[in-house]
Amino acid sequence: MMILVPFLAAVISGSIVLLITWGLIKKNFSLPVRNIPGIITVIAAIVLFYIGFVTVRGFEGAAYLFLAFFLVGFAVVSFLMVKVMAKKFVGAK
């Protein structure tokens, strides 16, 4: 339960981030705008890591650390998606 619940929360919020990123790519926004969901996700993961490591600590804080770890994974996927799909849609205009 300690790993499964943060993973489920990260999957739900990460899929929302990926959908927002995909929508921004489809509408041909500029590169910095397309990277905003990934940047916000990384910032949220850093804040969650800080809360789990400094404020909560112990086993309860470890759940925050797992959540932060999984969110960083989704942010990396978002950045890669922007990079790969930007090359794909450059000639589509």
TACORBEL-V457874 format. One record per backbone hydrogen bond with DSSP energy under -1.0 kcal/mol. NH is the residue of the N-H (numbers start at 1). CO is the residue of the C=O. If there is no record, write none. Layout:
BEGIN
((NH;CO) (NH;CO))
END
This chain:
BEGIN
((5;1) (7;3) (8;4) (9;5) (10;6) (11;7) (12;8) (13;9) (14;10) (15;11) (16;12) (17;13) (18;14) (19;15) (20;16) (21;17) (22;18) (23;19) (24;20) (25;21) (26;22) (27;23) (28;25) (29;24) (34;30) (35;31) (39;35) (40;36) (41;37) (42;38) (43;39) (44;40) (45;41) (46;42) (47;43) (48;44) (49;45) (50;46) (51;47) (52;48) (53;49) (54;50) (56;51) (57;52) (61;57) (62;58) (65;61) (66;62) (67;63) (68;64) (69;65) (70;66) (71;67) (72;68) (73;69) (74;70) (75;71) (76;72) (77;73) (78;74) (79;75) (80;76) (81;77) (82;78) (83;79) (84;80) (85;81) (86;82) (87;83) (88;84) (89;85))
END
